[in-house]
Amino acid sequence: MSRALATPPEWHIGRALVPLFEEFNEAIIDELARAGYGDVRSSHRHIFVHIDDEGTSITELAARAGISKQAMVQFVNELQAGGYVVRVPDRHDGRSKLVRTTNKGERALQVSWRAIAALEARWEATLGRRRMAEFRKALRELAGEDSAQ
């Protein structure tokens, strides 16, 4: 049975979200490159966004990122080769390893946080403080996060 394709609206939220995400991603990657971390790719965010301070298993990282364990292993291998993460024994399960950031990985994260803060400041300059706060609150709500933070 064939279904007729829906006519796309003249404007939809994806037209705003995609370029905003690309701007967000590029701001981080560009700043990392300027700071000497040019080997960090946008796909590596799957680790940096989801890794816990005490370390996180590859299985958990993959689940949090919504990607395959095989893809996560590849990203971890790349970042480990670059000195950004290490695999360490899990003190709660001697058979398991956790992925943890190194000092270099932490420095790269700090560069990323500065890039994000600069981008958010630019967006706030455009929207104003009140509207930016509303924007953040709406995004947190849509993401299912506690908006009180």
N, C-alpha and C positions, 0 to 999 in steps of 0.2 A: 504494500500500500504506500503510495507516494504522498508526501506532505508538501504543501506549498511553502516556500521559504517566506519568512516574515520580512516585510519591508523594514530596513533599518531606519531608526529615527534620524532626523537631521543631525542631532547632537545626542551623544550618550556619554555616560560617565567615563567610559574607557578612553575617550578622546582627551580627557584631562589626566586620568590616572597614569596612563602609559608614559606620556612625556614627563610628568612629574617624577615618576620612578626613574626614568632614564637620567633626568637631571640630577636626582639624588645619588644614583649610582656613579655617574660620571664625576660628580664633585668629589666623592670619596676616592675613586681610583686615580683621578688626576692629582689630588693632594698627596696620596701615597707615593705616586711616581715622583713628584717634586721632592718628597722627603727621602727618596732613595729606596723605596719599597716597590719598585716597578714590576717585580715578579708576582705581586699579588694581583689576582684577577677577580673580576666581579663574581664569578662562581664560587670563590672561596668564602663569600659571605655566609654560605651554608654552614660553615664551621664557626666563624667569628661571631655570628649572631646567636648561635645556639649553645656555645660551649660554656660550661660552668667554671667558676674559679678553681674548684678542686679537681676539675677534669670531668670528662664525659665519655662514655663508651661510643664507639663508632655506630653501634646499633641504635643507641638513643639519639645521637646526632642525626642519623639518617631519618629516623622517625620524626623528629622535630622539624626537620627541613622538608619532609615529604618527598625524599628522593631515595633511590635504591641504595642498599648497603654498598654495592660495588662502586657506584659513583662516589659515595662518601669516602671509601677507601682510597680512591684515586685522588680526591682533593686533599685528604690527610697526607698521603704520600708526597704530594707536591709541596705542601706547606712544611712538612717535616724536612724535605730535602733543602728547602730554603731557610731552615732554622727558625721557623715561626711557631711550630708545635713539636711536642715530643709525646711518645707513648710511654706511660708509666704504669707500674703494677697497681691494680685496684686493691687497696688495703682491706676491703671488705670481701673480696673474692680473688684469691690468689691465681685463679685460672684466667682472669680477665685483665684487660689493659684499658686504661683511660687515656684520652687525648687531653693534653694540657698545653696552654700557651707558654712559650718561653719568654725571657725578657725582651727579645726582639719582637715576638708576637704582641706583647703588651705595649711596646713602643708604637708598633703599627696601629694597634687599636686606639691609642691616644691620638694619633694623627687623624684617624677616622672620626673620632668624636669631635675633634676641632673642626673638621670639614663639615660635619653635620650641623654643628652649632652655627657656623658661618652661613650655611644654606638656610637654616631656619631663621636666622637674623635677617637675611635678604627677603625671605617670604613675609616675615613680620613687618618689615619696612613697607612692603606692598599692601598687606592686608590691615595693618594696625594691630595693636596689642590685643584688643578685645576679640577681633575676628580670628586672629591666630589661635587664641586660647580656645575659642569655639571649634575651630578646625581640628585642633589636637584632640579635644574632647570627643568630637564626632568620630574621628578615626579610631580612637581607643574603643568607643562603644561598638563600632562596626567590627572591630577586630576581636570583640568579646573580652576586652581587658577591663580591669577596674579603672574607672575614670577618675577616682579620687586622688591618684598619684600625680 
